[in-house]
Amino acid sequence: MKIDNTPKLLTLKEVDNRIAEKNIEVLAKAEELTTKLGIKVHPITFIVDSQASDFVIGYIKEPSRLVKMRAMDKVSLGQSSFAYLELLESCIIKDESDPRILSEKPENDTYNLGASKFCGNLLVIATDLSDIKKN
C-alpha cells in the first residue's frame, strides 16, 4: 500500500477561518499590551503562505510626539523611507514581535518594508487627525 505524503490543501473557507482566528488572537494581544504599557499598540500581520500556516506578527506602539516630529522633518526633506524605518525601529515592541520584521536578511525585506510603511501610515493618520481637530 502506497502512502500519500502530499500535504492536504485547505479550502478557502478553512484558510479564512484560520486567518480570522489569528486576527482575534492578535487583536487581543494588542489590547493587552495597550493596557500593560499605557499607550496604544497597533498590530501588524503578514500572512506568509497561501495556506495561512505561518504568520509574521508585529506590535507597534504609538510614536511619541518627538519621534513623530523627527519623522515629519525627514519626510519634509524627501527622506520618507528613512523616516518610516526610524519610526519602525523606535516603536516596534521587539520582545513581542516576530524577529523577521527587523531581520537584515533579504528574504525578510517584505516584512521590514511593509512594517515601515505601516508606521508611515500611522504618521499620516496622526497629522491628518491634527488637521481635523484644528477645524
Phi, psi and omega in degrees: 000130182270133180264131179269110180266008179293127180295140179284128177278139179281153173285165179300321179296320178295320178295315178301319179296319179297318179294317180298318178297316179295321180299316178299315180298315183293317179295321177297318179295320178296319177295319178300315179293323177300314179294314183297317185269343181073023179214145183301132177243129181254126176274151172225134185231132173245132175267119189283324183223167185292344179264001180053042179267349180219136179232148170249116185246135175229153178235122185244121177277151180303130181292148175289166179300319181297317179296319178298317181295317177299318180294318179298322177297317179294320178298318181295339177269005180082021182247049186296323180299318178292322179298315182291322177295320177297320176301314180301309183295330179280331192248347181290139176269094190301320183293339183254351186255153178296129183296343178296336181295320181261004182296146177272355182291134182304328181292348179256007180302325179304318182287316181295311182291322177295318179293324177297315178297320176303315178296322176298322177295326175298322178293317179298316179298317181298317181286325176296319179295325179291327176293321180294318182294332180290327184280000000 
